[in-house]
Amino acid sequence: MNDEQDRTALRPATRVATAGRRKEWTQGIVNPPVWRASTILFDDVAHLRASTRRPNDGLYYGRRGTPTQWSLADALTEMEPGAEGTMLYPSGVAAIAGVLLAVLEPGDELLMVDSAYEPSRAFCDNVLKKIGVTTIYYDPAIGAGIADLCTDRTKAIFLESPGSLTFEVQDVPAIVAVAKARGIATIIDNTWATPLLLPAIGMGVDISILACTKYIVGHSDVMMGSATANAAWFDRIRRTAHSLGQCVSADDAYLASRGLRTLSVRLRQHEESALKIARWFEGRPEVARVLHPALPSCPGHDLWRRDFRGASGLFSIVMQGGDDKARSALIDGLALFGIGYSWGGYESLALPVDPSPVRSATKWQAEGPAIRFHIGLEDPDDLIADLEAGLARYAAAL
Ligand SMILES: Cc1ncc(COP(=O)(O)O)c(C=O)c1O
């Protein structure tokens, strides 16, 4: 591979397969090797001092990473055209916390989407509150109306699109335009789409966060988060991550890099299978609503069509009547779906969800209980047969 190649012209799938594989890091091996390190040994005091003067660049100390972590960070940066750099964190929540701590100061206000992942809210309500940052939750459908919530103290707007329980799609360009006009930072939790389906930095968002635990790793065996930022914010994100002592192991970075290489083909299959199953659910009388952004009935579908390059494999359904007992009967008997938190791996999962307690700016109204599905890489027809039996158990339990 030629390190001098102009990579900006490459298409996203090519970048995913080739990014971060600098010869100086790989030594010619296809997958950047695992460089485990805490101590780095220097030839003499002069070299040790020189490394201290440039700790962001070159081997210095294990916490600042080795070529294994740099390769992954570099690849994630390349996936977000227009980005300056990426920091890695030991989980997605650590990335969210690290970014919010980098951006916000006592006295600031944060506008936080009401459909955000619950632990993101918990960080605002527990930690940010304690340091004098006020969080104001907003309706995911607010669009340009977010201008009405901005004050002189508003420092950042946090988006998660679509919301990972209820799948409302946000008007990212409208919110970015309001934020830019007022000098407010925009931060997105881009875990559902990944930069392959929503190149957020290129759309003007300042900081794009991924729970790499999900689709980047792709095999349900590593916890990791990342924050990719534009030139205006990257240095601050990096300094705060260093101050917090954030780092990931070379072994985990290796696994995440390995997962990343197949992201584009995995996502394509997740999308195709999930859509087939979502459309099948739409025709079932036991199901009141299917919350999948690629379906015209989903709130924000037009925005999804305009801004996204596809869909991933996570969506929810709302049952037509029934209760928690009937929902448990459906889920408990599934043979091919695991029951568990997380998503983004190759396996299918089912999770009972109740959004009501984690809303404050909007009210969750539903015809019955809700279930979130992650559709994995199994044959969708086998999954449909499993779900069909699940719907029969649901009906029998009513
Ligand atoms: C949308 C979203 N963001 C962030 C996270 C947090 O990632 P992690 O579990 O790696 O901390 C999750 C985890 O489920 C998530 O679903």
The ligand as an ORCA input file, in Angstrom:
! r2SCAN-3c Opt
* xyz 0 1
  C     -26.675      4.532     21.649
  C     -25.655      4.094     22.642
  N     -24.695      4.945     22.993
  C     -23.744      4.613     23.892
  C     -23.739      3.373     24.485
  C     -22.709      3.071     25.517
  O     -21.728      2.211     25.066
  P     -20.936      1.293     26.106
  O     -21.864      0.204     26.523
  O     -19.740      0.842     25.333
  O     -20.542      2.161     27.271
  C     -24.721      2.442     24.154
  C     -24.725      1.104     24.775
  O     -25.686      0.368     24.717
  C     -25.710      2.819     23.215
  O     -26.712      1.971     22.882
*
